């Protein structure tokens, strides 16, 4: 049962019961609001399907709460009223800051990046951030959560500072003319302008703070919600470095807003707020897909960065030494662009698979946590049999777990992304030819990163045309990184899991978030249609 305030009537399951008098006035109708839910109430989703209100959501629902039914799945989501208000206020602040930013000079944005970087470089400031991060890491580990992206170490600190310096030095594109069409007595300019408020929801990865502020460079503002695992770290960065830098630079504090809530509902509330110009989600595949669905059904464009896992394919002409380097250098840590699946052509499997296994084992030894293999039936005979019986300590989020080093992988499992902590984890498969590997990639993978090891130029051309991926290479896979490849800190990496991207790269960067306006300039006042 759904109950609407001001309604004296008795409800029937699955129906709304507004006050009859409210139908006479739009203003009065707008005052009607949901005040309670009954267990099992039927709700329509996807146009012609039914779901029911779960018991826990019905019991928890209070006046002021919001309900969202995800059109693609039927998931029923509750946003507590206080979370909705917190997010709405944050987005409103960012929208006001966007309006103010249009009148401010670029040198204030330059100064913000300088000040933010300087504060992160200050050891006393970083000590406060580090202490908060230590608390986050301890809490996450105690709950058996992954910390591979959470630890704010010296390398992450250096990358954050470098990202801010890159944004500082990058020429502004605000109101830049990217093209001009001349006519007799007039011309039309195409002008880059800020898009608006950019909403970010991202996993426990503190460096995204520096990356995401890149949207200021193209005249945008941003609201960010970080996963609960990293909230204390995010708060320390915001209060110790980010907000003071905004103030000192003379920028509105609403230009970059952190939603300080551990509740996942904050992300749902943000991505259903129509004041967002773009919704950007980074994290696990399932969570990102849900957030993207919420944004799209509320009419908000979405840029999703969830599913990952790179593939390497080696053909009959592949150089063993090059394969060794490509595999080893693609497994230094677990990121979305880490090697996940290796396909080797059968005619050279007996030679190349031992090379690849050696590289995987060598990297695991360097990281100090061993290695883990998932082997298909086709590759079974090329992998030493004792690896399927020998057990070793495999590092998982919950701690070290004793497992067989190699396990058989079911058909259709090549697209499974292995979320490893310190133990490199790779799927191994043998194919009759490269075209077969391409077909498997297109059928099973998240359509993300693919690399071909081959000395045949024609094979590379055919591979590039046939592979349904935004990122294609001929060596290691970890090059897929905005800061590394393009010298632009990335806001996220998009797969083609949800289709090819319209008119943009799979690397979303701050200076790539804009709209194009047209400005007509007449020199002849008599121009007319």
C-alpha positions as CSV (number, residue, x, y, z in Angstrom):
1,X,0.0,0.0,0.0
2,X,1.2,3.5,-0.8
3,X,-0.1,6.3,1.3
4,X,-0.2,9.9,0.3
5,X,-0.4,12.7,2.8
6,X,-3.7,14.6,3.2
7,X,-5.7,11.6,2.0
8,X,-8.6,10.6,4.2
9,X,-9.6,7.8,1.9
10,X,-8.8,4.1,2.4
11,X,-6.1,2.9,0.1
12,X,-6.1,-0.2,-2.0
13,X,-2.8,-2.1,-2.5
14,X,-0.7,-0.5,-5.2
15,X,-2.7,2.7,-5.6
16,X,-2.1,6.3,-4.7
17,X,-4.9,8.0,-2.7
18,X,-4.6,11.8,-2.9
19,X,-7.1,14.2,-1.2
20,X,-10.0,14.5,-3.8
21,X,-9.8,18.3,-3.3
22,X,-6.2,18.3,-4.4
23,X,-7.2,17.5,-8.0
24,X,-8.7,20.9,-8.4
25,X,-5.4,22.8,-8.0
26,X,-2.0,22.1,-9.3
27,X,-0.5,23.9,-6.3
28,X,-2.4,21.7,-3.9
29,X,-1.6,18.6,-5.9
30,X,2.1,19.5,-5.6
31,X,1.8,19.4,-1.8
32,X,0.7,15.7,-1.8
33,X,3.6,13.5,-0.8
34,X,4.2,9.9,0.1
35,X,4.1,9.3,3.8
36,X,4.1,5.5,4.2
37,X,4.4,2.2,2.4
38,X,2.8,-1.2,2.9
39,X,4.8,-4.4,2.4
40,X,4.4,-6.0,-1.0
41,X,2.9,-3.0,-2.7
42,X,3.0,-3.5,-6.4
43,X,5.0,-1.0,-8.5
44,X,5.3,-0.7,-12.2
45,X,8.7,-0.6,-13.9
46,X,10.1,-0.9,-17.4
47,X,6.7,0.2,-18.8
48,X,4.9,-3.1,-18.4
49,X,6.5,-5.1,-15.5
50,X,5.6,-5.3,-11.8
51,X,7.8,-5.5,-8.7
52,X,6.9,-5.3,-5.1
53,X,8.0,-3.1,-2.2
54,X,10.4,-5.2,-0.1
55,X,9.5,-5.5,3.6
56,X,12.6,-3.7,4.9
57,X,12.0,-0.7,2.7
58,X,8.4,-0.5,3.6
59,X,9.2,-0.7,7.3
60,X,11.9,1.9,7.1
61,X,10.0,4.4,4.9
62,X,9.2,7.7,6.6
63,X,7.6,11.0,5.5
64,X,10.1,13.0,3.4
65,X,11.8,9.8,2.0
66,X,12.0,9.3,-1.8
67,X,11.5,6.1,-3.7
68,X,13.1,5.1,-7.0
69,X,12.3,2.0,-9.1
70,X,15.1,1.2,-11.5
71,X,13.5,0.7,-14.9
72,X,16.1,-1.8,-16.1
73,X,16.0,-4.2,-13.1
74,X,13.0,-3.4,-11.0
75,X,15.2,-2.7,-7.9
76,X,13.3,-0.6,-5.4
77,X,15.5,2.0,-3.7
78,X,14.8,4.2,-0.8
79,X,16.4,7.6,-0.3
80,X,16.0,8.9,3.3
81,X,14.7,12.4,3.5
82,X,17.8,13.8,5.2
83,X,20.0,12.3,2.5
84,X,17.9,13.7,-0.2
85,X,18.0,17.2,1.4
86,X,21.8,17.0,1.9
87,X,22.4,16.1,-1.8
88,X,19.8,18.6,-3.1
89,X,21.6,21.4,-1.1
90,X,25.0,20.3,-2.4
91,X,23.8,20.3,-6.0
92,X,22.1,23.7,-5.5
93,X,25.4,25.1,-4.2
94,X,27.3,23.8,-7.1
95,X,24.7,25.2,-9.5
96,X,25.1,28.7,-7.9
97,X,28.8,28.3,-8.1
98,X,28.6,27.5,-11.8
99,X,26.7,30.7,-12.5
100,X,29.3,32.7,-10.6
101,X,32.2,30.9,-12.3
102,X,31.1,32.3,-15.7
103,X,32.1,35.8,-14.6
104,X,35.4,34.9,-12.9
105,X,38.8,35.1,-14.7
106,X,40.9,32.0,-15.6
107,X,43.8,33.1,-13.3
108,X,41.6,32.3,-10.3
109,X,41.2,28.7,-11.5
110,X,45.0,28.5,-12.1
111,X,45.6,29.8,-8.6
112,X,43.3,27.2,-7.1
113,X,45.2,24.3,-8.7
114,X,48.5,25.9,-7.4
115,X,47.1,26.2,-3.9
116,X,45.5,22.8,-3.8
117,X,48.8,21.2,-5.0
118,X,50.8,23.2,-2.4
119,X,48.6,22.1,0.4
120,X,49.0,18.4,-0.6
121,X,52.8,19.0,-0.8
122,X,52.8,20.3,2.8
123,X,53.9,17.5,5.1
124,X,51.7,18.7,8.0
125,X,48.6,18.8,5.9
126,X,49.4,15.4,4.4
127,X,50.0,14.0,7.8
128,X,46.3,14.8,8.7
129,X,45.2,13.2,5.4
130,X,47.4,10.2,6.1
131,X,46.0,9.7,9.6
132,X,42.5,9.7,8.2
133,X,43.4,7.3,5.5
134,X,45.1,4.9,8.0
135,X,41.8,4.8,9.9
136,X,39.9,4.1,6.6
137,X,42.2,1.3,5.6
138,X,42.1,-0.3,9.1
139,X,38.3,-0.2,9.1
140,X,38.0,-1.5,5.5
141,X,40.4,-4.4,6.2
142,X,38.5,-5.3,9.4
143,X,35.3,-5.6,7.3
144,X,37.1,-7.8,4.6
145,X,36.9,-5.0,2.1
146,X,39.4,-4.4,-0.8
147,X,42.0,-1.7,-0.1
148,X,44.0,-1.9,-3.4
149,X,42.7,1.6,-4.5
150,X,42.2,3.0,-1.0
151,X,45.7,3.4,0.4
152,X,46.9,7.0,0.0
153,X,50.6,6.3,-0.2
154,X,53.5,8.5,-1.5
155,X,52.9,7.4,-5.1
156,X,49.2,8.4,-4.9
157,X,50.2,11.7,-3.3
158,X,52.7,12.5,-6.1
159,X,50.1,11.7,-8.8
160,X,47.5,13.9,-7.2
161,X,50.0,16.8,-7.1
162,X,51.1,16.1,-10.7
163,X,47.4,16.1,-11.8
164,X,46.8,19.5,-10.3
165,X,49.9,20.9,-11.9
166,X,48.9,19.5,-15.2
167,X,45.5,21.2,-14.9
168,X,47.2,24.5,-13.9
169,X,49.4,24.5,-16.9
170,X,46.7,23.4,-19.4
171,X,45.4,26.2,-21.6
172,X,41.8,27.2,-20.7
173,X,39.2,26.2,-23.2
174,X,36.5,28.4,-21.7
175,X,34.8,30.4,-24.4
176,X,37.4,29.2,-26.9
177,X,36.4,29.4,-30.6
178,X,36.9,26.0,-32.1
179,X,35.6,26.7,-35.6
180,X,34.2,29.6,-37.5
181,X,32.0,29.6,-40.6
182,X,32.3,32.8,-42.8
183,X,29.5,34.3,-44.7
184,X,29.1,37.6,-46.6
185,X,28.7,40.2,-44.0
186,X,28.7,37.9,-41.0
187,X,30.2,34.7,-39.5
188,X,29.2,32.0,-37.1
189,X,31.6,30.9,-34.3
190,X,31.4,27.6,-32.5
191,X,32.3,28.4,-28.9
192,X,33.3,26.0,-26.1
193,X,31.4,26.7,-22.8
194,X,31.0,24.9,-19.5
195,X,28.4,22.2,-19.3
196,X,27.2,22.8,-15.8
197,X,27.3,20.7,-12.6
198,X,29.1,17.4,-13.0
199,X,28.1,14.7,-10.5
200,X,30.7,12.1,-9.4
201,X,30.1,8.9,-7.5
202,X,33.4,6.9,-7.2
203,X,34.9,4.1,-5.3
204,X,37.3,4.4,-2.4
205,X,40.1,6.1,-4.4
206,X,41.2,9.4,-2.9
207,X,43.2,10.6,-5.9
208,X,39.9,11.1,-7.8
209,X,39.6,14.4,-5.9
210,X,42.5,15.9,-7.8
211,X,41.4,14.4,-11.1
212,X,37.8,15.5,-10.8
213,X,38.7,19.1,-10.1
214,X,39.8,19.2,-13.8
215,X,36.2,20.0,-14.7
216,X,36.8,23.6,-13.4
217,X,39.3,24.0,-16.3
218,X,36.4,23.9,-18.8
219,X,34.1,26.0,-16.6
220,X,32.2,23.4,-14.8
221,X,31.5,22.7,-11.1
222,X,31.2,19.4,-9.4
223,X,29.5,17.5,-6.6
224,X,31.3,14.3,-5.4
225,X,30.2,11.3,-3.4
226,X,32.9,8.8,-2.4
227,X,32.3,5.3,-1.1
228,X,32.1,4.9,2.7
229,X,35.4,3.1,2.8
230,X,37.2,6.3,1.9
231,X,35.0,9.0,3.4
232,X,37.3,10.0,6.3
233,X,40.2,10.4,3.8
234,X,37.9,12.5,1.5
235,X,36.8,14.7,4.4
236,X,40.4,15.3,5.4
237,X,41.4,16.2,1.9
238,X,38.4,18.5,1.5
239,X,38.8,20.3,4.9
240,X,42.6,20.5,5.0
241,X,43.4,21.3,1.3
242,X,40.5,21.6,-1.1
243,X,38.2,24.1,0.6
244,X,41.0,26.3,1.8
245,X,42.4,26.4,-1.7
246,X,39.0,27.4,-3.2
247,X,38.7,30.2,-0.6
248,X,42.2,31.6,-1.1
249,X,41.9,31.5,-4.9
250,X,38.7,33.5,-4.7
251,X,36.5,30.8,-6.2
252,X,33.0,30.0,-4.8
253,X,33.2,27.1,-2.2
254,X,30.4,25.4,-4.1
255,X,32.6,24.9,-7.1
256,X,33.7,21.5,-5.7
257,X,31.4,20.0,-3.1
258,X,31.9,16.7,-1.2
259,X,28.6,15.0,-0.1
260,X,29.7,13.9,3.4
261,X,27.4,10.9,3.7
262,X,28.3,7.2,3.9
263,X,24.9,6.3,2.7
264,X,24.8,4.7,-0.8
265,X,21.4,6.5,-1.2
266,X,23.4,9.8,-1.6
267,X,24.5,8.5,-5.0
268,X,21.0,7.6,-6.0
269,X,19.7,11.0,-4.9
270,X,22.5,12.8,-6.8
271,X,21.9,10.9,-10.1
272,X,18.2,11.6,-10.0
273,X,18.7,15.3,-9.6
274,X,17.7,17.1,-12.8
275,X,20.2,19.9,-12.1
276,X,23.1,17.7,-13.0
277,X,24.5,18.2,-16.5
278,X,26.5,14.9,-16.5
279,X,26.6,11.9,-14.1
280,X,29.9,10.2,-13.8
281,X,30.2,6.8,-11.9
282,X,33.3,4.9,-11.1
283,X,33.4,1.6,-9.1
284,X,32.2,-2.0,-9.4
285,X,30.3,-3.0,-12.5
286,X,27.0,-3.7,-10.8
287,X,26.9,-0.5,-8.8
288,X,27.9,1.6,-11.7
289,X,25.3,0.0,-14.0
290,X,22.6,0.8,-11.4
291,X,23.7,4.4,-11.0
292,X,23.8,4.8,-14.8
293,X,20.3,3.4,-15.1
294,X,19.0,5.9,-12.5
295,X,20.6,8.8,-14.3
296,X,19.3,7.8,-17.7
297,X,15.8,7.3,-16.6
298,X,15.9,10.8,-15.1
299,X,17.1,12.3,-18.3
300,X,20.7,12.9,-17.2
301,X,23.6,11.9,-19.5
302,X,25.8,9.3,-17.9
303,X,29.5,8.4,-18.3
304,X,30.1,5.0,-16.7
305,X,33.4,3.6,-15.6
306,X,32.8,0.3,-14.0
307,X,33.6,-3.0,-15.7
308,X,37.3,-3.6,-16.5
309,X,39.8,-6.3,-17.3
310,X,42.2,-6.2,-20.2
311,X,42.9,-9.0,-22.8
312,X,46.2,-9.9,-24.5
313,X,46.1,-12.1,-27.6
314,X,49.3,-13.7,-28.9
315,X,49.5,-15.0,-32.4
316,X,51.9,-17.4,-34.2
317,X,54.4,-14.6,-35.0
318,X,54.5,-13.1,-31.4
319,X,58.0,-12.6,-30.0
320,X,58.3,-14.5,-26.7
321,X,60.4,-11.8,-25.1
322,X,57.8,-9.2,-26.1
323,X,55.0,-11.3,-24.6
324,X,57.0,-11.8,-21.4
325,X,57.4,-8.0,-21.0
326,X,53.7,-7.3,-21.9
327,X,52.4,-9.8,-19.4
328,X,54.8,-8.7,-16.6
329,X,54.2,-5.0,-17.1
330,X,50.4,-5.5,-17.2
331,X,50.2,-7.0,-13.7
332,X,52.0,-4.5,-11.4
333,X,48.7,-3.8,-9.5
334,X,45.0,-4.4,-9.9
335,X,43.3,-1.7,-11.8
336,X,40.7,-1.7,-14.5
337,X,43.4,-1.8,-17.2
338,X,45.3,-4.8,-15.7
339,X,45.7,-7.9,-17.7
340,X,42.8,-10.2,-17.0
341,X,42.6,-12.7,-19.9
342,X,45.3,-14.1,-22.1
343,X,44.5,-15.9,-25.4
344,X,47.3,-17.7,-27.2
345,X,47.0,-19.2,-30.7
346,X,47.2,-23.0,-30.5
347,X,50.1,-23.5,-32.9
348,X,52.5,-21.7,-30.5
349,X,50.8,-22.4,-27.2
350,X,53.5,-24.9,-26.2
351,X,56.1,-22.2,-26.6
352,X,54.3,-19.1,-25.4
353,X,52.2,-20.2,-22.5
354,X,55.2,-21.2,-20.4
355,X,56.6,-17.7,-21.2
356,X,53.4,-16.1,-20.0
357,X,53.2,-18.3,-16.9
358,X,56.8,-17.3,-16.1
359,X,56.0,-13.6,-16.3
360,X,52.9,-14.0,-14.1
361,X,54.8,-16.0,-11.5
362,X,57.7,-13.5,-11.6
363,X,55.3,-10.6,-11.0
364,X,53.6,-12.5,-8.2
365,X,56.9,-13.1,-6.6
366,X,57.9,-9.4,-6.8
367,X,54.6,-8.4,-5.2
368,X,55.1,-11.1,-2.6
369,X,51.8,-12.8,-2.8
370,X,52.1,-15.6,-5.4
371,X,49.9,-15.9,-8.4
372,X,46.6,-17.4,-9.4
373,X,45.5,-19.0,-12.7
374,X,42.1,-19.8,-14.2
375,X,42.6,-22.2,-17.1
376,X,40.1,-23.2,-19.7
377,X,39.8,-26.8,-21.0
378,X,41.5,-25.7,-24.2
379,X,44.5,-24.5,-22.3
380,X,44.6,-27.3,-19.7
381,X,47.3,-29.4,-21.4
382,X,49.7,-26.5,-21.7
383,X,49.7,-25.7,-18.0
384,X,51.8,-27.9,-15.6
385,X,49.5,-30.3,-13.9
386,X,51.0,-29.8,-10.5
387,X,49.6,-26.2,-10.4
388,X,46.1,-27.7,-10.2
389,X,47.0,-29.6,-7.0
390,X,49.6,-27.4,-5.4
391,X,48.0,-25.0,-2.9
392,X,49.4,-21.6,-1.9
393,X,48.3,-18.6,0.1
394,X,46.3,-16.2,-2.1
395,X,45.8,-12.7,-0.8
396,X,42.1,-11.8,-0.7
397,X,40.3,-8.8,0.8
398,X,39.5,-10.9,3.8
399,X,43.1,-12.0,4.2
400,X,45.3,-14.8,2.9
401,X,43.3,-17.9,1.8
402,X,44.9,-21.2,0.8
403,X,43.8,-22.2,-2.7
404,X,45.0,-24.2,-5.7
405,X,47.3,-22.1,-7.8
406,X,45.4,-23.1,-10.9
407,X,41.7,-23.9,-11.3
408,X,39.6,-24.9,-14.4
409,X,37.5,-22.1,-15.9
410,X,34.1,-22.9,-17.2
411,X,33.2,-22.1,-20.8
412,X,31.8,-18.5,-21.0
413,X,33.9,-17.3,-18.1
414,X,36.6,-15.4,-20.0
415,X,34.9,-12.1,-19.3
416,X,34.9,-12.5,-15.5
417,X,37.1,-9.7,-14.0
418,X,39.3,-11.0,-11.2
419,X,39.4,-8.4,-8.4
420,X,42.6,-9.4,-6.8
421,X,44.4,-7.7,-3.9
422,X,48.1,-8.6,-4.0
423,X,48.0,-11.9,-5.9
424,X,48.0,-11.5,-9.7
425,X,45.1,-13.4,-11.2
426,X,44.8,-14.3,-14.9
427,X,42.6,-16.4,-17.1
428,X,44.4,-18.5,-19.7
429,X,42.8,-19.7,-23.0
430,X,44.0,-21.3,-26.2
431,X,42.4,-20.4,-29.6
432,X,42.8,-21.7,-33.1
433,X,43.5,-18.2,-34.5
434,X,43.3,-14.5,-33.7
435,X,39.8,-14.1,-35.3
436,X,38.5,-16.6,-32.8
437,X,40.0,-14.6,-29.9
438,X,38.4,-11.4,-31.3
439,X,35.0,-13.1,-31.4
440,X,35.4,-14.3,-27.8
441,X,36.4,-10.8,-26.7
442,X,33.4,-9.3,-28.5
443,X,31.0,-11.9,-27.0
444,X,32.3,-12.2,-23.4
445,X,34.4,-9.2,-22.4
446,X,33.3,-5.8,-21.1
447,X,34.6,-4.4,-24.4
448,X,37.4,-2.4,-22.8
449,X,41.1,-3.0,-23.5
450,X,42.7,-5.4,-26.0
451,X,46.3,-5.9,-27.1
452,X,47.7,-8.1,-29.9
453,X,51.2,-9.5,-29.7
454,X,52.2,-10.1,-33.3
455,X,54.9,-9.3,-35.9
456,X,52.4,-9.3,-38.7
457,X,51.3,-5.7,-39.7
458,X,48.2,-7.0,-41.6
459,X,47.1,-9.0,-38.5
460,X,47.3,-5.8,-36.4
461,X,45.1,-3.9,-39.0
462,X,42.6,-6.7,-39.0
463,X,42.6,-6.9,-35.2
464,X,42.0,-3.2,-34.8
465,X,39.0,-3.2,-37.2
466,X,37.4,-6.3,-35.7
467,X,37.9,-5.8,-32.0
468,X,35.0,-4.0,-30.3
469,X,37.1,-2.0,-27.9
470,X,37.9,1.7,-27.3
471,X,41.5,0.9,-26.3
472,X,43.7,-1.2,-28.6
473,X,47.4,-1.8,-28.3
474,X,50.3,-4.0,-29.3
475,X,52.0,-4.5,-25.9
476,X,51.3,-4.0,-22.2
477,X,47.7,-3.0,-21.2
478,X,48.3,-0.5,-18.4
479,X,49.0,2.3,-20.8
480,X,45.3,3.0,-20.8
481,X,45.4,5.9,-18.3
482,X,44.6,9.5,-19.1
483,X,47.5,10.9,-17.1
484,X,50.0,8.4,-18.5
485,X,48.8,8.3,-22.1
486,X,47.4,11.8,-22.8
487,X,49.1,13.9,-20.1
488,X,45.5,14.7,-18.9
489,X,44.3,13.4,-15.5
490,X,41.3,11.2,-16.1
491,X,37.9,11.4,-14.6
492,X,37.3,7.8,-15.6
493,X,37.8,5.2,-18.3
494,X,34.8,4.0,-20.2
495,X,34.3,0.5,-21.6
496,X,31.9,-0.1,-24.5
497,X,29.9,-2.5,-22.4
498,X,26.9,-0.2,-22.8
499,X,27.7,0.7,-26.4
500,X,30.1,2.9,-28.3
501,X,30.5,6.5,-27.0
502,X,29.1,9.4,-29.0
503,X,31.7,11.8,-30.2
504,X,34.3,11.3,-27.4
505,X,37.1,9.1,-26.3
506,X,36.8,6.4,-23.7
507,X,39.1,8.5,-21.5
508,X,37.0,11.2,-19.9
509,X,39.1,14.2,-18.8
510,X,38.2,17.6,-17.3
511,X,38.8,19.6,-20.3
512,X,36.6,17.3,-22.4
513,X,33.4,18.2,-20.5
514,X,31.8,21.0,-22.3
515,X,29.0,22.2,-24.6
516,X,29.4,24.0,-27.9
517,X,27.4,27.2,-28.4
518,X,27.0,29.1,-31.6
519,X,27.5,32.9,-31.8
520,X,26.6,34.9,-34.8
521,X,28.6,38.1,-35.5
522,X,27.3,40.5,-38.1
523,X,29.5,43.1,-39.8
524,X,26.7,44.0,-42.2
525,X,23.4,45.0,-40.4
526,X,21.4,44.1,-43.5
527,X,22.0,40.4,-43.3
528,X,18.7,38.5,-43.3
529,X,17.3,35.1,-44.2
